[in-house]
């Protein structure tokens, strides 16, 4: 039957291994059956009877490669193996030379049955192999007992090792798939970071220009207006008064224009901060691709953040959302950005499966494979912040990342 495992594409290394094992299994079945038929005929069994027994064995074995695609019962492989053993026992009753096929049965037992049942089944097969020569010839030998025993252990061990090989191959493929997904997410993150940095730089530059205009040109125009107004009040010359009035009016109009420019440069952009925009795009994409219900709440008092702070928070959010999509089986995610005095806090909560935080904390330094949260915490600590994690199995997860708004040079 079946050394096949569903879900293994033949183009993958695991799929190629499975295909090679299937071919090897069929080759073993044909070779051992041919040996049994030829030796049975040489032992005095009528050739048509020996051939009929061999065909029954091969037909049943071949049927086992077709049935799995038509039936989904987990018990089918076990019952198929029992039927195969029954046909083999009937063949052994015809001639003891068919005991050669016990090797194939041991291989299949190790692959198709749980370890306990596989060992019991293999023991029954060994008993048949040892008893068959006694029933047919009235005697046996030491080699007829020890040889099959060693062969059975070898065959059963190969089959169990093959199962482990399949599991390792599937795990490798899963890791490769995860790595490819991580690379795609990293590329998307780089785009988000580039956009966030550009947006943050643009906002900072526009803010600087608006402040410089306000502090220089606007103040100078305001001073000119005041001086001309004072000068007009001290002169009695009509021509001078008219000139002062014109200068004052021109300075007032120019000052109004400058103030409109300052207002256009600063406030509108500051309301649309780079980090909030990047988080909104990220959440919208999670909603479109994974069907998550998403919410984003940004504190109105949140100041303009330094680029390294925004980048660290954006990376943390990207990694956290990736964990939610891959592991949490959640339906809702809420992200909150809060102005916490001299720090900025980002809270991300979901209603997913949750996990044992104590176990994760205990294993975090002992080669745990949960790199995502560890990398988040390390990145935030490098900037003087931290990461708090709260979760209960079955009740969702909440993480809270916090960073000082002004990062000291020495903490980078």
Phi, psi and omega in degrees: 000162146014096159262010185277151173233128183297147176093357180263111179288142182291346180275349180268159177304319179295318179298320178294322178296317179299315181298318179297320179293324177297314179298317178298321179297315180295322179296317178299316181300315182294315183294313182293324177294318179298319178297316180298316181296314183294319181287326177295318178296322178289341181270004176107358177284140179302135185302316179300323180292316179297317180295319179300318178296318179296319179296321178300319179296313182292322180295317179295319179296317179295322179300328181295337179275348181261322186300321184302328181284346183252349182222149185244003184294134178292333183280346184302313180302320181295315180292325176298318180295321177297318178297319179298318179296323180295317177297319179296318179299320177297321178293321178295328177295331177284316180208137179292347182290343179283000178296344179303330182287354177300327180302316179294321179295322177294320176301313182291324180297317179295333183269321190265339186249151171302157187306313183297310181291327178296319178294319179296315179299316181297324178296319178297317179299319179297321178299316179298317180298320182286322185281329186306311180298326180294317181292324183275323187243353178082001180203169176216184182222167178301319180296326180290346178259309183291318182302306178299325180298312179296317179298321180294316178298317180297311182295316180296320179295319177301316182295316178295324176295325177296319176300316179296323177299318178298315181297317179296319179297317179296322179294320178297317179297321178296318179294320178296317178298317178296321179295318178296319178296320179296322179294319177296317179295324178294321177296318177296321179296319179299320177296317179298318180295318179298316179294318180296318180294319178297315181297316180297318179295321179296317180296315181297319181292318179295322178296318179297316181296316181297322179292319180295318179297318180295319185279343183246285186298312182297318179293322179294316179296321178296320179294318178301317180299315180294318181294318180292325178295318178293320180295321179296330181283341183262348183261149177252355181281125184296320181294318179295320179298320179295321180294316177301318181296320179294317179297318180297317179296318179296318178296321179296317178296317180295321179296320178297319178296317180297319180295324176295320179296315179299316180296323180289328182285316191267295195300316185299318181288324182293336178286338183248072185295151184298314183296315180299320179295317180295319178296320179298316178297319180296317179292321178298321179293321177296324178294317183289321187273326185244357179073018181286142170277120189240148176221142177230125178238124181240128179297130181296336182270004182295124182281174174293126186264153175294154184302317183294330177290314179298318181297314181297318179292322179295318178296320178298315179296318180297316180293319180295317179294326176297317177298319180299314183290325185273326192237333193278336185054045184267164176244346186215138178225134179237128178242131182230129175252125186231139173277109183251067183059253182269010182226161173245136183239134176240118179253132178232119181233149177222167180252034185275204188289334182071179179199173182274103183295321181299318179294321179294316178299322181292323183268353188300327182260009185241042177077026179297148179274001182276071186287329187307303182295323180296316180294321177302310183298318180297316181298317181291322179295326179297336179257014178085013181250208181190176181223126175251138183235130175231127180199149175225132179308125179087355185234019175086180184222144174226129175240148181228114179257134180226142181219146173294141182294323179251109182276127178288148182301323185287346183264004181280000000 
